[in-house]
Amino acid sequence: MKTWAYTRSLLKKQFAGMGVTRCEVCSGTFALGFAHRYKRRFIQTDAELRTVALLCVKCHETIEFKGHDLMKAAIDKIISNRITEPMW
């Protein structure tokens, strides 16, 4: 599995290219980070390491404290609602 630092650098470029530069929950811009569907210590594949949402610290913590099942469901919902194609 690739290191998180390397994967994070690739994700930053990917998200910027998609126009995702704000928290995907509240649209905030302060203290952004990638939230995984599972805690990183439980992730075993590169694909799962790349399955993330861009969140501010407050939203990340809110989702994380809901427990494993709800955290996965919340991240899956954010990803499925993401608009990645230009609307014009």
Buried (B, 14 or more C-beta within 10 A) or exposed (E): EEEBEEBBEEBBEEBEEBEBEBBBBEEBEEEBBBBBBBEEEEBEEEEBBBBBBBBBBBBBEBBBEEEEEEBBBBBEEBBEEEEEEEEE
